[in-house]
């Protein structure tokens, strides 16, 4: 992990009517680290994700990615900048195969026009070969070979979660947003996920921002943790520091820090 700052969130605020879902949150995300947002339901964690991925505009505050202000950019621009995300509720094309879903994740890297595609020029064929090669690498990385030609609709829930992660990786992001990646996974699958997150940062060089409830996964995978409560920052530090913070213990009545 380097000291280079990849993402900056400055005094980020989002109001929904009179409700302050996020209120003055600030943090820096360094290149190569795993940074996790924790907190009870309604703490504002996913709202922060939706602000960074531009699904919501901020009421106030700024977001910078690689030094560029992205607070006013449209959602569809994020993938092209190098930001990809998964969702707590799986968002896949159920009646397409695993391979086809991953190829869709490559769309930001395809630079071609309608007339070139109609003529199926060599440049188009070269891009398709490259897309297929990259997708096959992701399939191998996440050990999805047995499912590559299977329709998503026929897959177990845990495998679907990994396919969504694979599609995000197919975008070749610099920053990967994981929204409760262990939700619905069993203990073995969650353990595998911890190793994959480590490999994603160390082998692929991708920085990870994660929302997560499973504190065993948070402790194994995270470099730093930010605890939220009622839309505000409660504590920030290493998993051990946040787990031992008196305000975290008091606010969560011990439930968040259980292993």
Buried (B, 14 or more C-beta within 10 A) or exposed (E): EEEEBBBBBBEBBBBEEEEBBBBBBBBBBBBBBBBBBBBBEBBBBBBBBBBBBBEBEBBEBBBBBBEEEBBEBEEEEBBEBBBBBBBBEBEBEEEBBBBBBBBBBBEBBEEEEEEBBEEEBEEBEEBBEEBBEBBBEBBEBBEBEEBBEBBBEEBEEBBBBBBBBBBBBBBBBBBBBBBBBBBBBEEEBBBBBBEBBBEBBEEBEBBBBBBBBBBBBBBBBBBBBBBBBBBBBBBBBEBEEBBEBEEBBEBBEEEBBEE
